[in-house]
Amino acid sequence: MRKNQKIQLMQKEHSNQYQVKVLKKVIGNFDHNVETYKINNIKNMKKLLLLFLFINISTFAQDEFYKTPLKGKITAYTVSKLSGDSLNPTFTIVEKVSYDKNGRMLTSFKGSRRSQSTEANIFNGSTVTNYKCRCSDIDAFIKNFTIRDNAELKKMQGYGSGQEPTKFVKITQLDKGGNAAVVGDYSESGYKTSETKSWYDASKNAVRIERYDIDGNLEETVLNVYNKSGKLASQKITKAKEGEYKHAWLYDKGGNNIEFLTYQDGVLKNHQKHSVSAKGSDKEFHSTDALTDATHLEKQVSYDTAGRETKVINFNADGSKSSQHEFVYDKSGNLKTYSIYYKENVLSTKYEYTADAKGNAIEVKKHQLVIYHVDGKKEPRYETSKYMRKIEYGK
């Protein structure tokens, strides 16, 4: 089930049977297919409740500045989309984030014409509580949220609000080193849907991870081993219902991954070898399937004299080009333009950035290729949108 699917839980009147409607958005033609599934008991309902956790409710407004992460001490920033003409411009806030004096996120808002997502973190000693919702009043959600005993679920004949879940809570207990030792996920109703426990070494690497389901049963155990450089060297995953998986990574002297192996219940399932060849200032990255001895070019990367990527061409396993990304920098080294091409070297999207004195992008113009169907013919057009980012700096 994909992340962009919308799920709705409905309880039939005078019945313990539930129906789940899954709306699949087909990107190509924007059609919607509806599939209906039936849930006949509380056990399956719990599985559905867990499924809701995989719906990413933060992906409502695309981050147009994702290629230009913020630098320096930031206390807050606001991203607005500019519409209208130059004489009567209209600014619509699409993202707003604030941080505390330690650089930790306090609040976050992301919105579009169709939906919005709000997030808030509350720090209390070694406990961090994260609230996330698609709602207009997150303060009311925080005020009314109460943790409930999961034992109550066993007594219920039916459970569900009849609406798609839009509110979630994550409570993290930190250890003495500031690492996330215990993380509990909760539904809007206050029931714990899952729990993750982690243990760390002196370098803050997670060496053991245990994941528990809604009933407190151990579902998965992960054991990690790191090399002297702190890179992950091996991983053992034991799943209660699936068996044992083992992964291994090998690196060259420069710390680059050159081999990756996967075993399932002791049987080698995957063995990939990676190599890099230099051609002047360019590099080619190859991948070899050691089980079939098939090698293909993964990508070609070009660099400038400062070692920054200027062009990245990605390839499919059959050798065809999948995408091309080009980067241009200004005299101060800030990203000036970022262009994306697909398939037949067709420009799909181009971003033009303007940076402030501190090197942070504060404006972006996005040129997006849109295909219109007019009288049975395809008409490619480029539509331009503009975004402004107001940054508040700390002292």
C-alpha positions in Angstrom: 0.0 0.0 0.0 1.5 3.3 -1.1 2.1 6.4 1.1 -0.1 8.6 -1.0 -3.2 6.4 -0.5 -6.0 7.8 1.5 -7.6 5.5 4.0 -11.0 5.8 5.6 -12.3 3.6 8.4 -16.1 3.3 8.8 -18.2 1.2 11.2 -21.4 -0.3 9.8 -24.5 0.5 11.9 -25.4 -2.3 14.4 -22.4 -4.3 13.3 -18.8 -5.1 14.3 -17.8 -5.2 10.7 -15.7 -2.4 9.3 -14.9 -1.3 5.8 -11.8 0.4 4.5 -11.9 2.5 1.4 -8.5 2.9 -0.3 -8.3 5.8 -2.8 -5.4 5.3 -5.2 -4.3 8.4 -7.0 -2.9 7.5 -10.4 -0.4 10.2 -11.2 -0.6 9.9 -15.0 -4.3 10.6 -15.5 -5.4 11.6 -12.1 -8.1 8.9 -12.0 -9.1 7.4 -8.7 -9.7 3.7 -8.1 -11.6 2.6 -5.0 -11.0 -0.7 -3.3 -13.1 -1.8 -0.4 -11.7 -4.2 2.3 -13.7 -5.8 5.1 -12.5 -6.1 8.7 -14.4 -8.6 10.7 -12.7 -8.6 14.1 -10.9 -6.4 16.5 -7.5 -8.1 15.8 -7.6 -7.1 12.2 -8.8 -3.6 13.2 -5.6 -3.3 15.3 -3.5 -4.2 12.2 -5.4 -1.4 10.4 -4.6 1.0 13.2 -0.9 0.2 12.7 -1.2 0.7 9.0 -2.4 4.3 9.6 1.1 5.1 11.0 2.6 4.7 7.6 0.6 7.5 6.1 2.9 10.4 6.0 0.8 13.4 6.9 3.7 15.8 6.5 3.8 15.6 2.7 1.1 18.2 1.9 3.3 21.1 0.8 6.4 20.3 -1.3 9.6 22.0 0.1 10.8 24.1 -2.8 14.0 24.9 -0.8 14.9 21.3 -0.1 18.2 21.6 -2.1 19.2 24.6 0.0 19.3 23.6 3.7 19.5 26.4 6.2 22.9 27.5 7.6 23.7 29.3 10.8 21.6 29.9 14.0 18.0 30.1 13.0 15.1 30.8 15.3 12.3 30.7 12.8 11.5 30.9 9.1 8.4 31.4 7.0 7.9 30.3 3.4 5.2 32.1 1.3 4.0 31.4 -2.2 3.6 34.5 -4.3 0.7 34.8 -6.6 -1.1 37.6 -8.5 0.7 40.3 -10.5 3.5 42.7 -9.5 1.1 45.5 -8.6 -1.2 43.3 -6.5 0.8 40.5 -5.1 -0.7 37.9 -2.7 1.4 36.0 -0.3 0.1 32.6 1.0 2.0 30.9 3.8 2.9 27.3 2.9 5.4 26.6 5.7 6.3 28.0 9.0 8.8 26.6 11.5 10.2 27.8 14.8 13.1 26.5 17.0 14.2 26.9 20.6 17.6 28.3 21.7 19.2 24.8 21.3 18.1 24.6 17.7 15.4 22.0 18.3 12.1 22.4 16.4 9.2 23.7 18.4 6.4 24.1 15.9 5.9 23.4 12.2 3.2 24.2 9.8 2.9 23.0 6.2 -0.1 23.8 4.1 -1.6 24.0 0.6 -5.0 24.8 -0.8 -6.2 21.3 -0.1 -4.7 20.3 3.2 -2.4 21.3 6.0 -0.2 19.6 8.6 0.8 21.0 12.0 3.4 19.7 14.3 4.6 20.6 17.8 7.3 19.3 20.1 7.2 19.7 23.9 10.5 19.1 25.8 10.3 18.1 29.4 13.6 16.9 30.8 14.4 13.6 29.2 11.0 13.3 27.6 10.1 14.7 24.1 6.5 14.6 23.1 5.7 15.2 19.4 2.1 16.0 18.3 1.2 15.9 14.7 -2.1 16.6 13.1 -4.1 17.8 10.1 -6.1 20.2 12.2 -6.6 24.0 12.7 -6.1 23.9 16.5 -3.2 21.8 17.6 -3.3 23.4 21.0 -6.7 21.9 21.7 -5.4 18.5 20.5 -2.5 18.7 22.9 -4.7 19.9 25.8 -7.2 17.1 25.4 -4.8 14.2 24.6 -4.7 11.5 27.3 -2.8 8.2 27.3 -5.1 5.2 27.7 -4.6 1.6 28.7 -4.4 -0.7 25.7 -6.1 -3.4 27.8 -9.3 -1.5 27.1 -9.1 -2.6 23.5 -9.6 -6.2 24.4 -13.0 -5.3 26.0 -14.2 -3.4 23.0 -16.6 -5.0 20.5 -15.7 -2.3 17.9 -13.4 0.6 17.7 -13.0 3.5 15.4 -14.2 7.1 14.9 -15.5 6.5 11.4 -13.0 9.0 10.0 -9.5 8.8 8.6 -7.0 9.3 11.4 -5.4 12.8 11.3 -3.8 13.1 14.7 -0.8 11.2 16.0 1.5 11.4 19.1 5.1 10.2 19.5 6.6 10.1 23.0 10.4 9.7 23.2 12.4 8.9 26.3 16.0 10.0 26.1 18.9 8.2 27.7 21.7 10.0 29.6 23.5 10.6 26.3 20.5 12.2 24.7 19.7 9.2 22.5 16.2 8.0 21.8 16.0 5.1 24.1 12.2 4.4 24.1 9.8 5.7 21.4 6.1 5.1 21.8 3.6 5.9 19.0 0.0 6.7 20.0 -3.3 7.2 18.2 -5.5 10.2 18.7 -7.5 8.2 21.2 -4.5 7.7 23.4 -3.8 4.0 22.7 -0.2 2.9 22.1 0.2 1.5 18.6 3.8 0.5 18.7 7.0 0.9 20.8 10.7 0.9 19.8 13.5 0.4 22.3 17.1 1.2 21.4 20.6 0.8 22.9 23.7 2.7 21.8 27.5 2.5 22.0 29.8 5.3 23.2 29.7 6.9 19.7 25.9 7.1 19.8 25.5 4.3 17.2 22.4 2.2 17.7 23.7 -1.3 18.5 20.4 -3.0 19.4 16.8 -2.1 18.4 13.6 -3.9 19.6 10.2 -3.2 18.0 6.9 -4.1 19.7 3.4 -4.3 18.3 0.2 -2.8 19.6 -0.2 -5.8 22.1 3.3 -5.5 23.4 4.6 -8.5 21.5 8.2 -8.4 20.2 8.0 -8.1 16.4 11.5 -7.4 15.4 15.1 -7.3 16.9 17.9 -5.5 15.1 21.6 -6.0 16.0 24.1 -3.6 14.4 27.9 -3.9 14.3 30.1 -0.9 13.3 33.7 -0.8 12.0 36.5 1.4 13.5 35.4 4.3 11.3 31.9 4.1 12.7 30.3 2.8 9.5 27.7 0.0 9.7 29.5 -3.3 8.9 26.8 -5.9 9.7 23.2 -6.1 10.7 21.1 -8.9 11.9 17.3 -8.6 11.8 15.1 -11.2 13.5 11.4 -11.0 12.7 9.0 -13.0 14.7 6.9 -14.0 11.7 9.4 -13.9 8.9 12.7 -15.3 10.1 16.2 -13.9 10.1 17.9 -11.5 7.8 21.6 -10.6 7.7 23.2 -7.7 5.9 26.9 -7.0 5.5 28.8 -3.9 4.1 32.4 -3.8 2.9 34.3 -0.5 2.4 37.5 0.6 0.7 40.2 2.7 2.3 38.3 5.9 1.5 35.2 4.7 3.3 33.2 4.1 0.2 30.9 1.1 0.2 32.2 -1.5 -2.3 30.1 -4.6 -1.4 26.7 -5.3 0.1 25.4 -8.8 0.9 22.0 -10.0 2.2 21.2 -13.4 3.7 17.7 -14.7 4.5 17.7 -17.6 7.0 21.3 -18.3 6.1 20.8 -18.3 2.3 22.6 -15.6 0.2 19.9 -13.6 -1.5 21.7 -10.5 -2.7 25.4 -9.7 -3.4 26.1 -6.3 -4.9 29.6 -4.9 -5.7 30.1 -1.2 -6.3 33.0 0.4 -8.1 34.0 4.0 -9.1 36.1 4.9 -12.1 37.5 8.4 -12.8 37.4 10.1 -16.1 39.2 13.4 -15.7 37.1 15.4 -13.3 34.1 13.1 -13.8 33.3 9.8 -12.1 31.3 6.7 -13.1 29.6 4.6 -10.5 29.0 0.9 -11.5 27.1 -1.8 -9.7 27.6 -5.6 -10.3 25.2 -8.4 -9.3 27.7 -11.0 -8.0 25.1 -13.7 -8.3 24.5 -13.2 -12.0 27.8 -11.4 -12.9 25.7 -8.6 -14.5 27.2 -5.1 -14.3 25.5 -1.8 -15.1 26.3 1.9 -14.9 24.4 3.5 -12.1 25.3 7.1 -12.6 27.8 9.6 -14.0 28.8 12.6 -11.9 30.7 15.8 -13.0 32.4 18.1 -10.6 33.7 21.6 -10.6 37.1 22.7 -9.3 35.7 23.0 -5.8 34.5 19.4 -5.8 30.8 20.3 -6.1 28.5 18.2 -8.3 27.6 20.1 -11.5 25.8 17.2 -13.3 24.4 13.9 -12.2 23.1 11.4 -14.8 21.2 8.4 -13.4 20.7 5.2 -15.4 18.3 2.3 -15.3 19.6 -1.3 -15.1 19.0 -1.7 -18.9 21.4 1.2 -19.6 18.7 3.8 -20.5 18.9 7.2 -18.9 16.4 7.7 -16.1 17.1 11.3 -15.1 19.7 14.1 -15.3 20.3 16.8 -12.7 22.4 19.9 -13.3 23.7 22.4 -10.7 25.0 26.0 -11.1 26.6 27.9 -8.3 27.2 31.7 -7.7 30.5 33.3 -6.9 30.0 32.7 -3.2 29.4 28.9 -3.7 25.6 29.1 -3.1 23.3 27.0 -5.4 22.1 29.4 -8.1 20.1 27.0 -10.4 19.0 23.4 -10.2 17.6 21.7 -13.3 16.0 18.3 -13.7 15.7 16.5 -17.0 13.9 13.2 -17.7 14.2 10.6 -20.5 14.8 12.4 -23.8 16.7 15.3 -22.2 13.5 17.2 -21.7 13.7 19.9 -19.0 11.1 18.9 -16.4 11.7 21.4 -13.6 14.1 24.3 -13.0 14.7 26.1 -9.8 16.4 29.6 -9.6 17.6 30.7 -6.2 18.5 34.0 -4.6 20.6 33.9 -1.4 20.9 36.4 1.4 24.2 37.7 2.9 24.5 34.6 5.1 24.3 32.2 2.1 20.7 31.0 2.8 18.2 30.9 -0.1 15.4 33.4 0.5 13.7 33.3 -2.9 13.1 30.6 -5.5 11.5 30.6 -8.9 10.2 27.3 -10.0 9.6 26.5 -13.7 7.6 23.4 -14.1 6.7 21.5 -17.3 3.0 20.9 -17.6 1.4 18.9 -20.4 -2.0 20.1 -21.5 -4.3 18.1 -23.7 -6.0 20.4 -26.2 -8.2 19.0 -29.0 -6.6 15.7 -28.7 -3.1 17.1 -28.9 -0.4 17.4 -26.2 0.8 20.9 -25.5 3.8 21.2 -23.3 4.0 24.5 -21.3 6.2 25.8 -18.6 4.4 27.4 -15.6 6.4 29.6 -13.2 5.7 29.9 -9.4 7.6 32.0 -6.9 8.3 31.3 -3.2 9.8 33.7 -0.6 11.5 32.5 2.6 11.8 34.9 5.5 14.5 33.9 8.0 14.8 35.0 11.6 18.4 34.6 12.9 19.4 34.2 16.5 22.2 36.1 18.2 
